[in-house]
Amino acid sequence: MIHHLWWSLPLTLATFFLARQVAVRYKSPVLNPLLISMIVIIPILVLTRTPYEHYFEGSKVLNDLLQPAVVALAFPLYEQLHQIRARWKSIITICFIGSMVAMITGTSVALLMGATPQIAASILPKSVTTPIAMAVGGSIGGIPAISAVCVIFVGILGAVFGHTLLNLMNITTKASRGLAMGTASHALGTARCAELDYQEGAFSSLALVICGIITSLIAPFLFPVILAVVG
């Protein structure tokens, strides 16, 4: 078993940047850099019998940058402020409905399939960014680690298939596409939007923030209702 942690950060950075080069060259939504990085790094950890805790400690600096990176998304919002002011009622309504649908559907399906209330609580905040999801999941009796896994899974699905689905539905308005991606697939969807179109990325960032706030405020009251109705 490898106990040294020095290779953790270089491995993560090298894998991600190589995956990004592959994604830029071939321009396929399936070749998402995060997905490729997971496919490469997880087998390496298994083959070297390296505990995840050791790997995480070696690259903890990247995790520490997660929250400042989310805050940095406020800059494109500032540049789209005039459009946001003109459409703020529609934006809040869309984000509210999207957040409610995301929380109700995921939790209800989990309960109907036999999941325990603890697992259902972990799944409920799946469509908001990781730090918020972990806090919300833990506050309503869920397991923060499972909430984080659900967030990553949903984010990858959105980043890989989100724009394909929007194209099939003939949704072309940049604001609509951005709000949909940010509501459904949080930071990973927002990153994908920002790669394709600056304005899409701005509206996706806005949805990410608003949906995070809505989920944080409503989840503690909504979860008992879902349990009473479905559970």
C-alpha positions in Angstrom: 0.0 0.0 0.0 1.3 3.5 -0.9 1.2 5.9 2.1 3.0 8.8 0.5 0.7 11.7 -0.4 3.0 13.8 -2.6 1.8 12.3 -5.8 -1.9 12.9 -5.1 -2.1 16.6 -6.2 0.2 16.2 -9.3 -1.8 13.1 -10.4 -5.1 15.0 -10.1 -3.9 18.1 -11.9 -2.2 16.2 -14.7 -5.2 13.9 -15.2 -7.6 16.8 -15.3 -5.6 18.9 -17.7 -5.0 16.0 -20.1 -8.7 15.2 -19.9 -9.6 18.7 -20.7 -7.3 18.7 -23.8 -9.1 15.5 -24.9 -12.5 17.2 -24.4 -11.4 20.3 -26.3 -10.0 18.3 -29.2 -12.8 15.9 -29.8 -15.7 18.1 -28.5 -17.9 15.3 -27.4 -20.2 15.8 -24.4 -19.4 12.3 -23.2 -15.7 13.3 -22.8 -16.4 15.4 -19.8 -13.1 16.2 -18.0 -14.4 15.3 -14.6 -15.8 12.0 -15.8 -12.5 11.1 -17.6 -10.6 12.1 -14.4 -12.7 9.8 -12.3 -12.3 6.9 -14.7 -8.5 7.3 -14.6 -7.9 8.1 -10.9 -10.3 5.6 -9.3 -8.6 2.5 -10.8 -5.2 3.9 -9.9 -6.3 4.2 -6.2 -7.7 0.7 -6.3 -4.6 -0.8 -7.9 -2.2 0.9 -5.5 -4.5 0.1 -2.6 -4.5 3.7 -1.6 -7.3 4.7 0.9 -9.4 7.6 -0.3 -8.6 9.5 2.9 -4.8 9.5 2.0 -5.6 10.7 -1.5 -7.9 13.4 -0.3 -5.4 14.7 2.2 -2.8 15.0 -0.5 -5.0 17.1 -2.8 -7.0 18.9 -0.1 -6.0 22.3 -1.5 -8.2 21.7 -4.5 -11.2 21.0 -2.2 -10.4 24.2 -0.3 -10.6 26.2 -3.6 -14.2 24.9 -4.2 -16.0 27.6 -2.3 -13.9 30.5 -3.7 -14.5 29.1 -7.2 -18.3 29.2 -6.6 -18.0 32.8 -5.4 -16.0 33.7 -8.5 -19.0 32.8 -10.6 -20.5 36.1 -9.4 -18.5 38.1 -11.9 -20.4 36.9 -15.0 -23.6 37.7 -13.1 -22.5 41.3 -12.7 -22.0 41.6 -16.4 -25.5 40.4 -17.0 -27.1 42.5 -14.3 -29.2 44.5 -16.7 -30.9 41.4 -18.0 -31.4 39.9 -14.5 -33.1 43.1 -13.3 -35.5 43.0 -16.2 -36.4 39.3 -15.7 -36.0 38.8 -12.0 -39.6 37.7 -11.4 -39.4 35.0 -14.1 -36.0 33.9 -12.9 -37.0 33.4 -9.3 -40.2 31.6 -10.3 -38.3 29.2 -12.6 -35.7 28.5 -9.9 -38.4 28.0 -7.3 -40.3 25.5 -9.4 -37.1 23.7 -10.5 -35.9 23.4 -6.9 -39.2 22.0 -5.7 -39.4 19.5 -8.6 -35.8 18.4 -8.0 -36.4 17.8 -4.2 -39.8 16.2 -4.5 -39.1 13.8 -7.4 -35.7 12.5 -6.2 -36.9 12.0 -2.6 -40.2 10.4 -3.6 -38.7 8.0 -6.1 -36.2 6.9 -3.4 -38.9 6.3 -0.8 -41.1 4.5 -3.3 -38.2 2.2 -4.2 -37.8 1.3 -0.5 -35.0 3.7 0.6 -34.8 4.5 4.3 -35.6 8.1 5.4 -31.9 8.7 6.0 -31.0 7.8 2.4 -34.0 9.8 1.1 -32.8 12.8 3.1 -29.3 12.4 1.5 -30.8 12.4 -2.0 -33.1 15.4 -1.5 -30.5 18.1 -2.1 -28.9 16.4 -5.2 -29.4 19.3 -7.5 -27.5 22.0 -5.6 -23.7 22.5 -5.3 -21.8 20.1 -3.1 -21.1 22.3 0.0 -24.8 23.3 0.3 -26.0 19.8 -0.5 -23.8 18.3 2.3 -25.0 20.9 4.8 -28.7 20.5 3.9 -28.5 16.7 3.8 -26.9 16.5 7.2 -29.4 19.0 8.7 -32.4 16.9 7.8 -31.0 13.6 8.9 -29.1 12.5 5.8 -25.5 11.4 5.3 -23.4 14.2 3.8 -21.1 11.9 2.0 -24.0 10.3 0.1 -25.4 13.7 -0.7 -22.0 14.7 -2.2 -22.0 11.5 -4.3 -25.5 12.2 -5.6 -24.5 15.8 -6.5 -21.5 14.6 -8.5 -23.6 12.0 -10.3 -26.4 14.4 -11.2 -23.8 17.1 -12.2 -22.0 14.7 -14.6 -25.3 13.6 -16.1 -26.3 17.2 -16.7 -22.9 18.2 -18.0 -22.8 15.3 -20.4 -26.4 15.1 -21.6 -27.9 18.4 -20.7 -27.2 20.4 -23.8 -28.2 17.4 -26.0 -31.6 17.3 -24.3 -32.0 21.0 -24.7 -31.2 20.8 -28.4 -33.7 17.9 -28.9 -36.4 20.1 -27.2 -35.4 23.0 -29.4 -34.7 25.3 -26.5 -32.3 27.9 -28.0 -32.7 31.0 -25.7 -29.4 31.4 -23.8 -31.1 32.5 -20.6 -33.5 29.5 -20.6 -30.6 27.0 -21.3 -28.5 28.5 -18.6 -31.2 28.5 -16.0 -32.2 24.9 -16.8 -28.6 23.7 -16.5 -27.9 25.6 -13.3 -31.1 24.4 -11.7 -30.7 20.8 -12.6 -26.9 20.2 -12.6 -25.4 23.0 -10.4 -21.7 23.8 -10.7 -20.8 21.1 -13.2 -23.6 22.1 -15.5 -22.6 25.8 -15.0 -19.0 25.0 -16.0 -20.2 23.3 -19.1 -22.4 26.3 -20.0 -19.5 28.7 -19.4 -17.3 26.6 -21.8 -20.0 26.9 -24.6 -21.4 30.4 -24.1 -20.6 33.2 -21.7 -24.2 34.4 -21.3 -25.4 30.8 -20.7 -22.8 30.5 -18.0 -23.9 33.7 -16.3 -27.6 32.6 -16.1 -26.5 29.1 -15.0 -24.5 30.7 -12.2 -27.5 32.7 -11.1 -29.7 29.6 -11.0 -27.0 27.7 -9.0 -27.0 30.4 -6.3 -30.8 31.0 -6.2 -31.6 27.2 -6.1 -29.0 26.7 -3.4 -30.7 29.4 -1.2 -34.2 28.0 -1.9 -33.2 24.5 -1.2 -31.5 25.5 2.1 -34.6 27.4 3.3 -37.3 24.9 2.2 -35.7 21.5 2.6 -36.2 21.3 6.4 -39.9 21.9 6.0 -40.5 20.0 2.8 -38.8 16.7 3.8 -41.2 15.9 6.6 -44.1 16.5 4.3 -42.7 14.2 1.7 -42.2 11.5 4.3 -45.8 11.9 5.6 -47.2 11.7 2.0 -45.0 9.1 0.4 -43.3 7.3 3.2 
